[in-house]
Amino acid sequence: MRLLLVEDHVPLADELLASLTRHGYAVDWLADGRDALYQGASEPYDLIILDLGLPGKPGLQVLQEWRAGGLQTPVLILTARGSWAERIEGLKAGADDYLSKPFHPEELQLRIQALLRRAHGLANQPQLQAAGLLLDESRQCVRRNGEEIDLTSAEFRLLRYFMLHAGQILSKSHLAEHLYDGETERDSNVIEVYVNHLRRKIGREAIETRRGQGYRFSGEAV
Ligand code: CA
């Protein structure tokens, strides 16, 4: 999953970048509201974390303009401690959730996971599951019939994306766009390698190849 983090307080941004990366998210970071307005609407983010007090353009205005322009990406706003007015204005402007500073990093992770599940119509799943596979996002592993299957970080990122988009055909370039940040060179052949690694662990039939189109994850065991 690819996230946009908009936060002008550098120490907090650094901390969040490190924590989000550890949790398997590809993150682009911006500190200016004008840059965020443009990039948030032009890159295919899965979720946006938006501070409201920003240079260039206030976060609230950025959010209003995104929504007026039709942007549907889930947005979690970061608000000043104790400012109920900010939270209310943010929610009215189209935020999907908020966190007041300071917050516990784990709370942010859990809110992101919940927002992503909700955005994909999976709000009923406290943990992502598909056809016998249960994804443990905190430990970055997957279970089948109670048996734990270890995953590398790249496999975990790919499987999480597949499980959020079960049944959909995903091209290699689409997957690369959502699994890597804007700075990383995207090589869609690498995706093929990871898909094959993943198949060896969860079963060949779980990920179907559609020639010339991409992959379709069904999660069905062999
Ligand atoms: Ca700020």
Boltz pocket constraint, residues with backbone or C-beta under 6 A from the ligand:
constraints:
  - pocket:
      binder: B
      contacts: [[A, 7], [A, 8], [A, 9], [A, 51], [A, 52], [A, 53], [A, 54]]
      max_distance: 6.0
